[in-house]
Amino acid sequence: LEDFAAGIHLPFHTVPVYHKIKWLLTNTRGHGNPLVTVDSIHARPHYTTLQVNDVVPARFDIALINDGTGGSVGVKG
């Protein structure tokens, strides 16, 4: 399968990727409170506006994710 996949040509050099991840505070006490956004991460490629022909730079937020090996409050490695 890897040998077959190595011979596949995809006719583009870049792919624009858009992502938004939100961490929501849920109704933990049972009061029926609405969801509240606690934090979010965005990734967006640069683009050109249509009205002013101005380039808006790309946006990539940085996140440190504890996969369970970093302890309760730290990042290991």
All heavy atoms as a GROMACS GRO file, in nm:
protein
  593
    1LEU      N    1   0.083  -0.119   0.000
    1LEU     CA    2   0.000   0.000   0.000
    1LEU      C    3   0.087   0.126   0.000
    1LEU      O    4   0.058   0.221  -0.070
    1LEU     CB    5  -0.094  -0.002   0.120
    1LEU     CG    6  -0.188   0.117   0.133
    1LEU    CD1    7  -0.281   0.125   0.013
    1LEU    CD2    8  -0.267   0.107   0.260
    2GLU      N    9   0.195   0.126   0.080
    2GLU     CA   10   0.284   0.243   0.085
    2GLU      C   11   0.350   0.267  -0.049
    2GLU      O   12   0.365   0.381  -0.092
    2GLU     CB   13   0.389   0.225   0.194
    2GLU     CG   14   0.333   0.237   0.333
    2GLU     CD   15   0.441   0.226   0.439
    2GLU    OE1   16   0.559   0.254   0.408
    2GLU    OE2   17   0.408   0.190   0.552
    3ASP      N   18   0.392   0.160  -0.119
    3ASP     CA   19   0.453   0.176  -0.252
    3ASP      C   20   0.353   0.234  -0.351
    3ASP      O   21   0.387   0.319  -0.433
    3ASP     CB   22   0.506   0.041  -0.301
    3ASP     CG   23   0.624  -0.009  -0.219
    3ASP    OD1   24   0.693   0.076  -0.158
    3ASP    OD2   25   0.646  -0.131  -0.216
    4PHE      N   26   0.230   0.188  -0.345
    4PHE     CA   27   0.127   0.240  -0.434
    4PHE      C   28   0.099   0.388  -0.403
    4PHE      O   29   0.088   0.470  -0.494
    4PHE     CB   30  -0.002   0.158  -0.418
    4PHE     CG   31  -0.115   0.210  -0.502
    4PHE    CD1   32  -0.116   0.194  -0.639
    4PHE    CD2   33  -0.221   0.277  -0.442
    4PHE    CE1   34  -0.220   0.243  -0.716
    4PHE    CE2   35  -0.325   0.327  -0.518
    4PHE     CZ   36  -0.324   0.310  -0.656
    5ALA      N   37   0.089   0.423  -0.275
    5ALA     CA   38   0.060   0.560  -0.236
    5ALA      C   39   0.174   0.655  -0.274
    5ALA      O   40   0.151   0.773  -0.301
    5ALA     CB   41   0.033   0.568  -0.086
    6ALA      N   42   0.297   0.605  -0.276
    6ALA     CA   43   0.411   0.691  -0.312
    6ALA      C   44   0.404   0.738  -0.456
    6ALA      O   45   0.460   0.841  -0.491
    6ALA     CB   46   0.542   0.617  -0.287
    7GLY      N   47   0.334   0.666  -0.542
    7GLY     CA   48   0.324   0.703  -0.683
    7GLY      C   49   0.205   0.792  -0.715
    7GLY      O   50   0.186   0.829  -0.830
    8ILE      N   51   0.127   0.830  -0.618
    8ILE     CA   52   0.010   0.916  -0.642
    8ILE      C   53   0.053   1.061  -0.644
    8ILE      O   54   0.121   1.109  -0.554
    8ILE     CB   55  -0.097   0.893  -0.534
    8ILE    CG1   56  -0.149   0.750  -0.541
    8ILE    CG2   57  -0.211   0.993  -0.550
    8ILE    CD1   58  -0.246   0.715  -0.431
    9HIS      N   59   0.015   1.134  -0.749
    9HIS     CA   60   0.046   1.276  -0.761
    9HIS      C   61  -0.080   1.357  -0.733
    9HIS      O   62  -0.183   1.336  -0.796
    9HIS     CB   63   0.098   1.308  -0.901
    9HIS     CG   64   0.117   1.454  -0.924
    9HIS    ND1   65   0.219   1.525  -0.864
    9HIS    CD2   66   0.048   1.543  -0.999
    9HIS    CE1   67   0.211   1.651  -0.901
    9HIS    NE2   68   0.107   1.664  -0.982
   10LEU      N   69  -0.071   1.448  -0.639
   10LEU     CA   70  -0.182   1.539  -0.610
   10LEU      C   71  -0.149   1.674  -0.673
   10LEU      O   72  -0.044   1.731  -0.646
   10LEU     CB   73  -0.201   1.553  -0.459
   10LEU     CG   74  -0.231   1.422  -0.386
   10LEU    CD1   75  -0.235   1.444  -0.236
   10LEU    CD2   76  -0.361   1.362  -0.435
   11PRO      N   77  -0.236   1.729  -0.758
   11PRO     CA   78  -0.205   1.848  -0.837
   11PRO      C   79  -0.219   1.981  -0.763
   11PRO      O   80  -0.282   2.073  -0.812
   11PRO     CB   81  -0.305   1.839  -0.952
   11PRO     CG   82  -0.422   1.772  -0.891
   11PRO     CD   83  -0.367   1.672  -0.793
   12PHE      N   84  -0.164   1.992  -0.644
   12PHE     CA   85  -0.163   2.119  -0.572
   12PHE      C   86  -0.045   2.118  -0.476
   12PHE      O   87   0.009   2.015  -0.442
   12PHE     CB   88  -0.295   2.144  -0.498
   12PHE     CG   89  -0.339   2.030  -0.411
   12PHE    CD1   90  -0.290   2.015  -0.283
   12PHE    CD2   91  -0.430   1.938  -0.459
   12PHE    CE1   92  -0.331   1.911  -0.203
   12PHE    CE2   93  -0.472   1.833  -0.380
   12PHE     CZ   94  -0.422   1.819  -0.252
   13HIS      N   95  -0.005   2.238  -0.432
   13HIS     CA   96   0.110   2.253  -0.343
   13HIS      C   97   0.069   2.286  -0.200
   13HIS      O   98   0.141   2.257  -0.106
   13HIS     CB   99   0.204   2.361  -0.394
   13HIS     CG  100   0.264   2.328  -0.526
   13HIS    ND1  101   0.362   2.234  -0.542
   13HIS    CD2  102   0.236   2.374  -0.650
   13HIS    CE1  103   0.394   2.225  -0.669
   13HIS    NE2  104   0.319   2.309  -0.738
   14THR      N  105  -0.044   2.353  -0.184
   14THR     CA  106  -0.090   2.389  -0.050
   14THR      C  107  -0.239   2.362  -0.038
   14THR      O  108  -0.312   2.356  -0.138
   14THR     CB  109  -0.065   2.538  -0.020
   14THR    OG1  110  -0.139   2.616  -0.115
   14THR    CG2  111   0.082   2.573  -0.026
   15VAL      N  112  -0.284   2.349   0.085
   15VAL     CA  113  -0.426   2.330   0.114
   15VAL      C  114  -0.463   2.426   0.227
   15VAL      O  115  -0.404   2.420   0.334
   15VAL     CB  116  -0.454   2.184   0.159
   15VAL    CG1  117  -0.600   2.167   0.196
   15VAL    CG2  118  -0.415   2.086   0.051
   16PRO      N  119  -0.558   2.517   0.203
   16PRO     CA  120  -0.598   2.605   0.312
   16PRO      C  121  -0.676   2.526   0.417
   16PRO      O  122  -0.763   2.446   0.384
   16PRO     CB  123  -0.687   2.709   0.244
   16PRO     CG  124  -0.735   2.643   0.121
   16PRO     CD  125  -0.628   2.545   0.080
   17VAL      N  126  -0.643   2.547   0.543
   17VAL     CA  127  -0.706   2.473   0.652
   17VAL      C  128  -0.766   2.572   0.751
   17VAL      O  129  -0.699   2.666   0.792
   17VAL     CB  130  -0.604   2.382   0.723
   17VAL    CG1  131  -0.667   2.311   0.841
   17VAL    CG2  132  -0.545   2.282   0.626
   18TYR      N  133  -0.890   2.550   0.786
   18TYR     CA  134  -0.959   2.634   0.884
   18TYR      C  135  -1.000   2.544   1.001
   18TYR      O  136  -1.062   2.440   0.981
   18TYR     CB  137  -1.085   2.695   0.823
   18TYR     CG  138  -1.058   2.780   0.703
   18TYR    CD1  139  -1.043   2.724   0.577
   18TYR    CD2  140  -1.049   2.918   0.716
   18TYR    CE1  141  -1.019   2.804   0.467
   18TYR    CE2  142  -1.025   2.998   0.606
   18TYR     CZ  143  -1.010   2.940   0.481
   18TYR     OH  144  -0.986   3.018   0.373
   19HIS      N  145  -0.966   2.586   1.120
   19HIS     CA  146  -1.006   2.513   1.239
   19HIS      C  147  -1.044   2.610   1.349
   19HIS      O  148  -0.984   2.717   1.362
   19HIS     CB  149  -0.892   2.424   1.292
   19HIS     CG  150  -0.865   2.304   1.209
   19HIS    ND1  151  -0.951   2.197   1.203
   19HIS    CD2  152  -0.761   2.274   1.129
   19HIS    CE1  153  -0.900   2.105   1.122
   19HIS    NE2  154  -0.785   2.150   1.076
   20LYS      N  155  -1.141   2.574   1.426
   20LYS     CA  156  -1.174   2.647   1.547
   20LYS      C  157  -1.211   2.543   1.652
   20LYS      O  158  -1.297   2.459   1.629
   20LYS     CB  159  -1.291   2.742   1.528
   20LYS     CG  160  -1.324   2.822   1.654
   20LYS     CD  161  -1.452   2.900   1.641
   20LYS     CE  162  -1.431   3.025   1.559
   20LYS     NZ  163  -1.550   3.112   1.559
   21ILE      N  164  -1.143   2.548   1.765
   21ILE     CA  165  -1.170   2.456   1.875
   21ILE      C  166  -1.214   2.540   1.994
   21ILE      O  167  -1.149   2.639   2.028
   21ILE     CB  168  -1.045   2.375   1.913
   21ILE    CG1  169  -0.997   2.295   1.792
   21ILE    CG2  170  -1.072   2.285   2.031
   21ILE    CD1  171  -0.862   2.230   1.814
   22LYS      N  172  -1.325   2.503   2.054
   22LYS     CA  173  -1.376   2.577   2.170
   22LYS      C  174  -1.385   2.483   2.290
   22LYS      O  175  -1.425   2.368   2.278
   22LYS     CB  176  -1.517   2.630   2.144
   22LYS     CG  177  -1.524   2.748   2.054
   22LYS     CD  178  -1.666   2.798   2.048
   22LYS     CE  179  -1.677   2.925   1.971
   22LYS     NZ  180  -1.815   2.977   1.975
   23TRP      N  181  -1.347   2.536   2.406
   23TRP     CA  182  -1.368   2.467   2.532
   23TRP      C  183  -1.486   2.536   2.599
   23TRP      O  184  -1.483   2.656   2.623
   23TRP     CB  185  -1.245   2.475   2.621
   23TRP     CG  186  -1.138   2.380   2.578
   23TRP    CD1  187  -1.121   2.252   2.621
   23TRP    CD2  188  -1.035   2.404   2.482
   23TRP    NE1  189  -1.013   2.195   2.559
   23TRP    CE2  190  -0.958   2.287   2.472
   23TRP    CE3  191  -0.999   2.513   2.403
   23TRP    CZ2  192  -0.848   2.275   2.389
   23TRP    CZ3  193  -0.890   2.502   2.320
   23TRP    CH2  194  -0.816   2.384   2.314
   24LEU      N  195  -1.588   2.458   2.629
   24LEU     CA  196  -1.711   2.514   2.686
   24LEU      C  197  -1.727   2.472   2.830
   24LEU      O  198  -1.697   2.359   2.868
   24LEU     CB  199  -1.832   2.466   2.605
   24LEU     CG  200  -1.834   2.502   2.458
   24LEU    CD1  201  -1.952   2.438   2.389
   24LEU    CD2  202  -1.835   2.652   2.438
   25LEU      N  203  -1.775   2.564   2.911
   25LEU     CA  204  -1.810   2.535   3.050
   25LEU      C  205  -1.953   2.483   3.048
   25LEU      O  206  -2.046   2.552   3.006
   25LEU     CB  207  -1.800   2.662   3.135
   25LEU     CG  208  -1.831   2.647   3.283
   25LEU    CD1  209  -1.732   2.551   3.348
   25LEU    CD2  210  -1.824   2.782   3.350
   26THR      N  211  -1.970   2.360   3.093
   26THR     CA  212  -2.103   2.299   3.089
   26THR      C  213  -2.177   2.324   3.220
   26THR      O  214  -2.121   2.373   3.318
   26THR     CB  215  -2.092   2.148   3.065
   26THR    OG1  216  -2.014   2.091   3.170
   26THR    CG2  217  -2.027   2.118   2.932
   27ASN      N  218  -2.299   2.287   3.222
   27ASN     CA  219  -2.386   2.304   3.337
   27ASN      C  220  -2.350   2.199   3.442
   27ASN      O  221  -2.412   2.094   3.451
   27ASN     CB  222  -2.532   2.291   3.293
   27ASN     CG  223  -2.629   2.312   3.406
   27ASN    OD1  224  -2.592   2.360   3.511
   27ASN    ND2  225  -2.752   2.275   3.383
   28THR      N  226  -2.250   2.228   3.524
   28THR     CA  227  -2.202   2.129   3.620
   28THR      C  228  -2.282   2.126   3.749
   28THR      O  229  -2.279   2.028   3.821
   28THR     CB  230  -2.054   2.155   3.655
   28THR    OG1  231  -2.042   2.288   3.706
   28THR    CG2  232  -1.966   2.139   3.534
   29ARG      N  233  -2.354   2.231   3.780
   29ARG     CA  234  -2.429   2.236   3.906
   29ARG      C  235  -2.579   2.214   3.888
   29ARG      O  236  -2.655   2.221   3.984
   29ARG     CB  237  -2.405   2.369   3.976
   29ARG     CG  238  -2.260   2.387   4.014
   29ARG     CD  239  -2.240   2.510   4.094
   29ARG     NE  240  -2.100   2.526   4.126
   29ARG     CZ  241  -2.052   2.625   4.196
   29ARG    NH1  242  -2.132   2.718   4.241
   29ARG    NH2  243  -1.924   2.632   4.220
   30GLY      N  244  -2.623   2.192   3.767
   30GLY     CA  245  -2.764   2.162   3.743
   30GLY      C  246  -2.857   2.281   3.751
   30GLY      O  247  -2.976   2.265   3.774
   31HIS      N  248  -2.806   2.403   3.732
   31HIS     CA  249  -2.891   2.522   3.739
   31HIS      C  250  -2.950   2.562   3.603
   31HIS      O  251  -3.022   2.660   3.594
   31HIS     CB  252  -2.811   2.642   3.794
   31HIS     CG  253  -2.765   2.622   3.934
   31HIS    ND1  254  -2.852   2.606   4.040
   31HIS    CD2  255  -2.641   2.614   3.986
   31HIS    CE1  256  -2.783   2.589   4.151
   31HIS    NE2  257  -2.654   2.593   4.122
   32GLY      N  258  -2.917   2.489   3.499
   32GLY     CA  259  -2.970   2.522   3.367
   32GLY      C  260  -2.900   2.640   3.302
   32GLY      O  261  -2.956   2.704   3.214
   33ASN      N  262  -2.780   2.673   3.347
   33ASN     CA  263  -2.706   2.784   3.289
   33ASN      C  264  -2.667   2.753   3.145
   33ASN      O  265  -2.638   2.638   3.111
   33ASN     CB  266  -2.579   2.813   3.370
   33ASN     CG  267  -2.611   2.856   3.511
   33ASN    OD1  268  -2.718   2.910   3.537
   33ASN    ND2  269  -2.519   2.831   3.602
   34PRO      N  270  -2.663   2.854   3.058
   34PRO     CA  271  -2.619   2.829   2.920
   34PRO      C  272  -2.470   2.798   2.914
   34PRO      O  273  -2.395   2.829   3.007
   34PRO     CB  274  -2.650   2.962   2.849
   34PRO     CG  275  -2.651   3.063   2.958
   34PRO     CD  276  -2.699   2.993   3.082
   35LEU      N  277  -2.427   2.736   2.805
   35LEU     CA  278  -2.285   2.706   2.785
   35LEU      C  279  -2.207   2.836   2.772
   35LEU      O  280  -2.252   2.932   2.709
   35LEU     CB  281  -2.266   2.622   2.660
   35LEU     CG  282  -2.325   2.482   2.664
   35LEU    CD1  283  -2.305   2.413   2.530
   35LEU    CD2  284  -2.262   2.399   2.773
   36VAL      N  285  -2.089   2.840   2.831
   36VAL     CA  286  -2.002   2.957   2.826
   36VAL      C  287  -1.869   2.914   2.765
   36VAL      O  288  -1.812   2.813   2.805
   36VAL     CB  289  -1.978   3.014   2.968
   36VAL    CG1  290  -1.881   3.129   2.964
   36VAL    CG2  291  -2.110   3.056   3.030
   37THR      N  292  -1.819   2.989   2.666
   37THR     CA  293  -1.690   2.960   2.606
   37THR      C  294  -1.580   2.999   2.703
   37THR      O  295  -1.568   3.116   2.740
   37THR     CB  296  -1.673   3.035   2.473
   37THR    OG1  297  -1.777   2.997   2.385
   37THR    CG2  298  -1.538   3.002   2.409
   38VAL      N  299  -1.498   2.902   2.745
   38VAL     CA  300  -1.390   2.926   2.839
   38VAL      C  301  -1.262   2.964   2.764
   38VAL      O  302  -1.188   3.052   2.806
   38VAL     CB  303  -1.365   2.800   2.926
   38VAL    CG1  304  -1.250   2.821   3.021
   38VAL    CG2  305  -1.491   2.764   3.002
   39ASP      N  306  -1.236   2.898   2.652
   39ASP     CA  307  -1.117   2.925   2.574
   39ASP      C  308  -1.141   2.876   2.432
   39ASP      O  309  -1.233   2.798   2.406
   39ASP     CB  310  -0.996   2.854   2.634
   39ASP     CG  311  -0.863   2.918   2.596
   39ASP    OD1  312  -0.865   3.011   2.511
   39ASP    OD2  313  -0.761   2.877   2.650
   40SER      N  314  -1.060   2.924   2.338
   40SER     CA  315  -1.072   2.879   2.199
   40SER      C  316  -0.938   2.893   2.128
   40SER      O  317  -0.852   2.970   2.169
   40SER     CB  318  -1.180   2.958   2.125
   40SER     OG  319  -1.143   3.094   2.117
   41ILE      N  320  -0.923   2.814   2.023
   41ILE     CA  321  -0.803   2.816   1.938
   41ILE      C  322  -0.849   2.830   1.794
   41ILE      O  323  -0.945   2.766   1.753
   41ILE     CB  324  -0.720   2.687   1.953
   41ILE    CG1  325  -0.673   2.670   2.097
   41ILE    CG2  326  -0.603   2.684   1.857
   41ILE    CD1  327  -0.605   2.538   2.121
   42HIS      N  328  -0.779   2.913   1.716
   42HIS     CA  329  -0.814   2.935   1.576
   42HIS      C  330  -0.694   2.906   1.486
   42HIS      O  331  -0.580   2.932   1.524
   42HIS     CB  332  -0.857   3.080   1.553
   42HIS     CG  333  -0.973   3.123   1.634
   42HIS    ND1  334  -0.961   3.165   1.764
   42HIS    CD2  335  -1.104   3.128   1.604
   42HIS    CE1  336  -1.080   3.196   1.810
   42HIS    NE2  337  -1.169   3.176   1.716
   43ALA      N  338  -0.721   2.856   1.367
   43ALA     CA  339  -0.621   2.844   1.262
   43ALA      C  340  -0.689   2.885   1.131
   43ALA      O  341  -0.794   2.833   1.097
   43ALA     CB  342  -0.568   2.702   1.253
   44ARG      N  343  -0.626   2.979   1.060
   44ARG     CA  344  -0.686   3.032   0.938
   44ARG      C  345  -0.574   3.078   0.844
   44ARG      O  346  -0.482   3.148   0.887
   44ARG     CB  347  -0.776   3.150   0.976
   44ARG     CG  348  -0.830   3.229   0.862
   44ARG     CD  349  -0.909   3.348   0.910
   44ARG     NE  350  -0.817   3.455   0.953
   44ARG     CZ  351  -0.840   3.536   1.052
   44ARG    NH1  352  -0.948   3.526   1.124
   44ARG    NH2  353  -0.753   3.630   1.083
   45PRO      N  354  -0.578   3.041   0.716
   45PRO     CA  355  -0.476   3.089   0.622
   45PRO      C  356  -0.497   3.237   0.590
   45PRO      O  357  -0.603   3.293   0.618
   45PRO     CB  358  -0.498   3.003   0.498
   45PRO     CG  359  -0.640   2.960   0.505
   45PRO     CD  360  -0.675   2.952   0.651
   46HIS      N  361  -0.395   3.301   0.530
   46HIS     CA  362  -0.410   3.441   0.493
   46HIS      C  363  -0.510   3.453   0.379
   46HIS      O  364  -0.536   3.357   0.307
   46HIS     CB  365  -0.275   3.500   0.452
   46HIS     CG  366  -0.232   3.463   0.315
   46HIS    ND1  367  -0.173   3.343   0.285
   46HIS    CD2  368  -0.243   3.529   0.197
   46HIS    CE1  369  -0.148   3.338   0.156
   46HIS    NE2  370  -0.190   3.448   0.100
   47TYR      N  371  -0.567   3.570   0.364
   47TYR     CA  372  -0.661   3.594   0.254
   47TYR      C  373  -0.657   3.741   0.215
   47TYR      O  374  -0.607   3.825   0.289
   47TYR     CB  375  -0.803   3.549   0.291
   47TYR     CG  376  -0.867   3.626   0.404
   47TYR    CD1  377  -0.948   3.736   0.381
   47TYR    CD2  378  -0.847   3.586   0.536
   47TYR    CE1  379  -1.005   3.806   0.484
   47TYR    CE2  380  -0.905   3.656   0.640
   47TYR     CZ  381  -0.984   3.764   0.615
   47TYR     OH  382  -1.042   3.834   0.718
   48THR      N  383  -0.710   3.770   0.098
   48THR     CA  384  -0.716   3.907   0.047
   48THR      C  385  -0.860   3.955   0.052
   48THR      O  386  -0.951   3.886   0.005
   48THR     CB  387  -0.664   3.912  -0.098
   48THR    OG1  388  -0.533   3.860  -0.100
   48THR    CG2  389  -0.663   4.055  -0.150
   49THR      N  390  -0.882   4.073   0.109
   49THR     CA  391  -1.018   4.129   0.115
   49THR      C  392  -1.061   4.174  -0.024
   49THR      O  393  -0.978   4.214  -0.106
   49THR     CB  394  -1.024   4.246   0.213
   49THR    OG1  395  -0.937   4.349   0.167
   49THR    CG2  396  -0.986   4.204   0.354
   50LEU      N  397  -1.189   4.167  -0.050
   50LEU     CA  398  -1.239   4.202  -0.182
   50LEU      C  399  -1.256   4.352  -0.201
   50LEU      O  400  -1.238   4.405  -0.310
   50LEU     CB  401  -1.374   4.132  -0.206
   50LEU     CG  402  -1.368   3.980  -0.207
   50LEU    CD1  403  -1.508   3.922  -0.221
   50LEU    CD2  404  -1.280   3.931  -0.320
   51GLN      N  405  -1.292   4.424  -0.096
   51GLN     CA  406  -1.323   4.565  -0.111
   51GLN      C  407  -1.199   4.653  -0.118
   51GLN      O  408  -1.191   4.745  -0.198
   51GLN     CB  409  -1.413   4.612   0.004
   51GLN     CG  410  -1.548   4.545  -0.002
   51GLN     CD  411  -1.600   4.508   0.134
   51GLN    OE1  412  -1.526   4.506   0.231
   51GLN    NE2  413  -1.727   4.475   0.142
   52VAL      N  414  -1.098   4.625  -0.036
   52VAL     CA  415  -0.982   4.712  -0.029
   52VAL      C  416  -0.860   4.648  -0.095
   52VAL      O  417  -0.760   4.714  -0.118
   52VAL     CB  418  -0.951   4.746   0.120
   52VAL    CG1  419  -0.839   4.847   0.132
   52VAL    CG2  420  -1.074   4.796   0.191
   53ASN      N  421  -0.869   4.521  -0.131
   53ASN     CA  422  -0.757   4.445  -0.187
   53ASN      C  423  -0.639   4.444  -0.090
   53ASN      O  424  -0.525   4.465  -0.127
   53ASN     CB  425  -0.716   4.498  -0.323
   53ASN     CG  426  -0.640   4.394  -0.403
   53ASN    OD1  427  -0.651   4.275  -0.375
   53ASN    ND2  428  -0.566   4.438  -0.501
   54ASP      N  429  -0.670   4.423   0.037
   54ASP     CA  430  -0.571   4.422   0.143
   54ASP      C  431  -0.550   4.278   0.189
   54ASP      O  432  -0.645   4.201   0.201
   54ASP     CB  433  -0.622   4.508   0.260
   54ASP     CG  434  -0.515   4.533   0.364
   54ASP    OD1  435  -0.396   4.520   0.331
   54ASP    OD2  436  -0.552   4.567   0.477
   55VAL      N  437  -0.428   4.240   0.218
   55VAL     CA  438  -0.398   4.104   0.262
   55VAL      C  439  -0.410   4.096   0.414
   55VAL      O  440  -0.349   4.174   0.486
   55VAL     CB  441  -0.256   4.061   0.219
   55VAL    CG1  442  -0.221   3.924   0.275
   55VAL    CG2  443  -0.246   4.060   0.067
   56VAL      N  444  -0.492   4.003   0.460
   56VAL     CA  445  -0.508   3.977   0.603
   56VAL      C  446  -0.417   3.859   0.636
   56VAL      O  447  -0.427   3.754   0.574
   56VAL     CB  448  -0.654   3.945   0.638
   56VAL    CG1  449  -0.668   3.912   0.785
   56VAL    CG2  450  -0.745   4.060   0.599
   57PRO      N  451  -0.325   3.875   0.732
   57PRO     CA  452  -0.230   3.767   0.760
   57PRO      C  453  -0.298   3.644   0.820
   57PRO      O  454  -0.407   3.652   0.876
   57PRO     CB  455  -0.133   3.829   0.860
   57PRO     CG  456  -0.206   3.943   0.919
   57PRO     CD  457  -0.304   3.991   0.816
   58ALA      N  458  -0.229   3.532   0.808
   58ALA     CA  459  -0.279   3.408   0.865
   58ALA      C  460  -0.282   3.416   1.016
   58ALA      O  461  -0.211   3.495   1.077
   58ALA     CB  462  -0.191   3.292   0.821
   59ARG      N  463  -0.365   3.334   1.077
   59ARG     CA  464  -0.375   3.330   1.223
   59ARG      C  465  -0.360   3.186   1.269
   59ARG      O  466  -0.433   3.097   1.223
   59ARG     CB  467  -0.510   3.383   1.269
   59ARG     CG  468  -0.528   3.370   1.419
   59ARG     CD  469  -0.662   3.424   1.464
   59ARG     NE  470  -0.677   3.405   1.608
   59ARG     CZ  471  -0.780   3.447   1.676
   59ARG    NH1  472  -0.876   3.513   1.616
   59ARG    NH2  473  -0.788   3.424   1.804
   60PHE      N  474  -0.264   3.164   1.357
   60PHE     CA  475  -0.241   3.032   1.413
   60PHE      C  476  -0.215   3.048   1.562
   60PHE      O  477  -0.112   3.100   1.602
   60PHE     CB  478  -0.120   2.963   1.348
   60PHE     CG  479  -0.136   2.944   1.201
   60PHE    CD1  480  -0.086   3.036   1.111
   60PHE    CD2  481  -0.205   2.834   1.153
   60PHE    CE1  482  -0.102   3.019   0.976
   60PHE    CE2  483  -0.221   2.816   1.016
   60PHE     CZ  484  -0.170   2.908   0.928
   61ASP      N  485  -0.311   3.008   1.645
   61ASP     CA  486  -0.294   3.015   1.789
   61ASP      C  487  -0.212   2.894   1.836
   61ASP      O  488  -0.220   2.786   1.778
   61ASP     CB  489  -0.430   3.014   1.860
   61ASP     CG  490  -0.512   3.138   1.828
   61ASP    OD1  491  -0.452   3.240   1.788
   61ASP    OD2  492  -0.634   3.133   1.844
   62ILE      N  493  -0.135   2.912   1.939
   62ILE     CA  494  -0.053   2.805   1.994
   62ILE      C  495  -0.122   2.748   2.117
   62ILE      O  496  -0.176   2.821   2.199
   62ILE     CB  497   0.086   2.859   2.033
   62ILE    CG1  498   0.160   2.907   1.908
   62ILE    CG2  499   0.167   2.752   2.106
   62ILE    CD1  500   0.291   2.976   1.938
   63ALA      N  501  -0.119   2.616   2.129
   63ALA     CA  502  -0.179   2.549   2.245
   63ALA      C  503  -0.083   2.443   2.296
   63ALA      O  504  -0.019   2.374   2.218
   63ALA     CB  505  -0.311   2.484   2.206
   64LEU      N  506  -0.071   2.434   2.427
   64LEU     CA  507   0.003   2.325   2.490
   64LEU      C  508  -0.099   2.227   2.544
   64LEU      O  509  -0.183   2.262   2.626
   64LEU     CB  510   0.091   2.379   2.603
   64LEU     CG  511   0.197   2.480   2.561
   64LEU    CD1  512   0.270   2.532   2.685
   64LEU    CD2  513   0.294   2.419   2.464
   65ILE      N  514  -0.093   2.105   2.495
   65ILE     CA  515  -0.190   2.002   2.530
   65ILE      C  516  -0.124   1.901   2.622
   65ILE      O  517  -0.021   1.843   2.587
   65ILE     CB  518  -0.245   1.931   2.405
   65ILE    CG1  519  -0.298   2.032   2.304
   65ILE    CG2  520  -0.350   1.828   2.443
   65ILE    CD1  521  -0.414   2.115   2.351
   66ASN      N  522  -0.181   1.879   2.738
   66ASN     CA  523  -0.131   1.778   2.832
   66ASN      C  524  -0.198   1.646   2.796
   66ASN      O  525  -0.318   1.628   2.817
   66ASN     CB  526  -0.163   1.818   2.976
   66ASN     CG  527  -0.100   1.724   3.076
   66ASN    OD1  528  -0.046   1.620   3.042
   66ASN    ND2  529  -0.108   1.762   3.202
   67ASP      N  530  -0.121   1.554   2.741
   67ASP     CA  531  -0.175   1.423   2.701
   67ASP      C  532  -0.175   1.323   2.814
   67ASP      O  533  -0.194   1.204   2.794
   67ASP     CB  534  -0.098   1.368   2.581
   67ASP     CG  535   0.046   1.337   2.613
   67ASP    OD1  536   0.091   1.363   2.726
   67ASP    OD2  537   0.116   1.288   2.523
   68GLY      N  538  -0.152   1.370   2.936
   68GLY     CA  539  -0.152   1.283   3.052
   68GLY      C  540  -0.014   1.253   3.104
   68GLY      O  541   0.003   1.205   3.215
   69THR      N  542   0.091   1.281   3.023
   69THR     CA  543   0.227   1.253   3.067
   69THR      C  544   0.293   1.373   3.132
   69THR      O  545   0.404   1.362   3.183
   69THR     CB  546   0.315   1.207   2.948
   69THR    OG1  547   0.320   1.314   2.851
   69THR    CG2  548   0.257   1.083   2.883
   70GLY      N  549   0.228   1.488   3.131
   70GLY     CA  550   0.288   1.610   3.186
   70GLY      C  551   0.249   1.638   3.329
   70GLY      O  552   0.282   1.744   3.380
   71GLY      N  553   0.182   1.547   3.392
   71GLY     CA  554   0.141   1.572   3.530
   71GLY      C  555   0.017   1.658   3.535
   71GLY      O  556  -0.049   1.683   3.435
   72SER      N  557  -0.016   1.705   3.654
   72SER     CA  558  -0.142   1.779   3.671
   72SER      C  559  -0.134   1.923   3.620
   72SER      O  560  -0.234   1.980   3.580
   72SER     CB  561  -0.184   1.778   3.818
   72SER     OG  562  -0.084   1.843   3.896
   73VAL      N  563  -0.014   1.986   3.623
   73VAL     CA  564  -0.005   2.126   3.582
   73VAL      C  565   0.113   2.155   3.491
   73VAL      O  566   0.132   2.270   3.452
   73VAL     CB  567   0.005   2.221   3.704
   73VAL    CG1  568  -0.121   2.216   3.786
   73VAL    CG2  569   0.124   2.186   3.790
   74GLY      N  570   0.193   2.057   3.452
   74GLY     CA  571   0.314   2.086   3.377
   74GLY      C  572   0.321   2.014   3.244
   74GLY      O  573   0.238   1.931   3.211
   75VAL      N  574   0.423   2.050   3.169
   75VAL     CA  575   0.451   1.986   3.041
   75VAL      C  576   0.584   1.916   3.054
   75VAL      O  577   0.684   1.976   3.094
   75VAL     CB  578   0.455   2.090   2.926
   75VAL    CG1  579   0.491   2.022   2.796
   75VAL    CG2  580   0.323   2.163   2.916
   76LYS      N  581   0.589   1.789   3.023
   76LYS     CA  582   0.709   1.709   3.040
   76LYS      C  583   0.773   1.685   2.904
   76LYS      O  584   0.705   1.652   2.808
   76LYS     CB  585   0.674   1.576   3.106
   76LYS     CG  586   0.791   1.485   3.132
   76LYS     CD  587   0.743   1.357   3.197
   76LYS     CE  588   0.857   1.263   3.223
   76LYS     NZ  589   0.809   1.137   3.283
   77GLY      N  590   0.907   1.697   2.896
   77GLY     CA  591   0.977   1.664   2.773
   77GLY      C  592   1.006   1.777   2.684
   77GLY      O  593   0.996   1.889   2.700
   0.00000   0.00000   0.00000
